[in-house]
């Protein structure tokens, strides 16, 4: 039957204020029709994120992208738990790039001030929620936010509301009190009469009722789905080659574009003799764009071979003046200048840090430096575009479906309604596939070029970057410099703490520390980074985690205290942080000596609402390089939805951070990226990968993120272990630059 | 024309002598389970078996593999039954983004064919493929599960 326009939509439109329809209440009325189209024949759309069909299957519509973090499984788990669904009947669909499925509306609307905050959100309109609201202007999958916003605010409420509507439908149908109807494993039952029906049988009737905003949520002790290691929906297709990533899209008549963009950021194409390419087999067209050369051929290899035969002439522009050395020197000069003129912006300024340091028994100051980093997703960037029947169809792996639709519409000069986005699997994200108008450097160049190529051809065109193009045309984790200064009082406690650094991005709380230091100051200067910037797994935490947790270790050494005990002694006001540190200490056997030739280092960060305390156990090889044998992580995310995927995120996040710590460094010379491929930008592999142990502390605090927190403390934990083992304090990454037997630099190959 | 025998089927393809096997598989035969990651035999995403030998298909011309038995990720199943290494990969929930996993699985199949019960050191030596998601713990667990499976 067709979907009935029942009164709940009028309620939703505000006719009956206070009776909120979860999932609908905050999206514009005009988009509801499109949401309804998602419901198939004979199905009822009970709420924005769930569909219950006559065959009793429950399909959860997920507005986020899967990139291996497991969100296509963990979000449906949250909804199915509250719905009391039979997990074997639960399916997942990724929401189309349509505003009806924007994940931000729910949170943003509550905070926009145009409606009262319902009771279930009271107390949550704090910093994190505001940040979530800003970030989720679209379908962004990033900021470790999916579970914390869509899951907590949307999935749970929607599941509970749907369940309540089903119970009411059963009670009215059977003419029995609602309190006597039970819902379990996708079945409604009335014990006294013996009546029973599946959710699917009641779904259409249930759609007649208001979706209650205050349907009770289950107590954690009653969970049967959340908290169990449920197998991910996306894995079977990833073991037999059948998963289709963006670069695997094959369409009738498709051609393949190879691209070379100006090697200097901001440069332009001056001239090109395209003859060497046009003569080659399979080549269809050579395009000259403002800042790129594009060769379109009948397969990828022919396009790339023809591109390699060309010698484009570039106008490098002003960007050619930049090098890593000049940028880092500029960063340090900016710190000195800000200091001299006392011209800073500040994150926090509590008490009087300069005064406390001046009065301290002793002071310590250290400068740290970090390099640029590329994302290096395993699947190089790509997009496939096709102008067809007056519309632009776009295929690829995108962290933000709505964002890419808007960008593509703008690039193509058409309305967003004429762009159809097809989500493909993503061969890695880490921030690289998150394009946003709010992040001006995050240009979707592969989409821009695919659209230009599709304009030039009659059929679909796939624009796929080579690894070299991917690595040299990224938007990068910025290089950084920071100067940290602190005092120690006569008892070895920190007295005053000043953290001065360059460039601030996200999240805004990345410099916060949990340690008890009444007089503290974090301040920064901007305008020092001329290289395109983009979010890189855990974003500013990757820098501050290294700066702060290395420096805290230096303070512990200066105070002649054990680094773990020193931290614990400064965590009187932070019981969760203290518990995580104590836990990781137990796990690693901190109080017992490390095996011969090894030492351990500790670090801790709270990032994206999750506390991670880590210990790394390190030795130095005969080549003078650090080898990390074991890592322990004690993690307090408040609660864990899927322990298997969460553990994988912490372990994988740690490997991502370890690759950066040991090997990572993008070098700019004459405005160009020097590193081109994995031989220059090496990765941790199986033989380098430490044995990891992860323990969760479910403190019951508000739910934290999973994807990024594991990355933040790693470099400091490893550096602190190197210090414990060798007495060398390395204040610059990657560690491979140093011969750790001698402290001398290893000359770069 | 080059005769490529892929997963037991012979395909006669008309490509240049120097076209890498990877691109013949992906763009000519549209078998996209084998992935491009680096093009210089550094990452292992393109790993296939040629006459049982583990091979990085981006670095060998298709012509050099002509007439030999090429097995790709699509050819590991017998009918609808997954290979024991694929089953182990599901049991260990090894993939995250999954892009490197075709190559990881092919490398593991070759390892276990050669060394049915590998030590940790033998796993380290054989499994040199890059996983940017860092799923090494789960990959090692999956290899152990497969090794313990008849």
Interface residues (C-beta under 8 A of the other chain):
Chain A: X67 X68 X69 X70 X229 X231 X232 X234 X235 X236 X237 X238 X239 X240 X241 X242 X243 X244 X245 X247 X248 X250 X256 X281 X299 X300 X301 X302 X376 X377 X378 X379 X380 X425 X426 X427 X428 X429 X430 X464 X466 X467 X644 X645 X648 X651 X652 X653 X654 X655 X656 X659 X677 X678 X679 X683 X684 X685 X686 X687 X689 X691 X692
Chain B: X16 X19 X20 X23 X26 X27 X28 X30 X31 X32 X33 X34 X35 X36 X37 X38 X39 X40 X42 X43 X45 X72 X73 X74 X76 X77 X82 X86 X89 X90 X93 X94 X95 X96 X97 X98 X99 X100 X101 X102 X105 X123 X124 X125 X127 X128 X129 X130 X131 X132 X133 X134 X135 X136 X137 X138 X139 X140
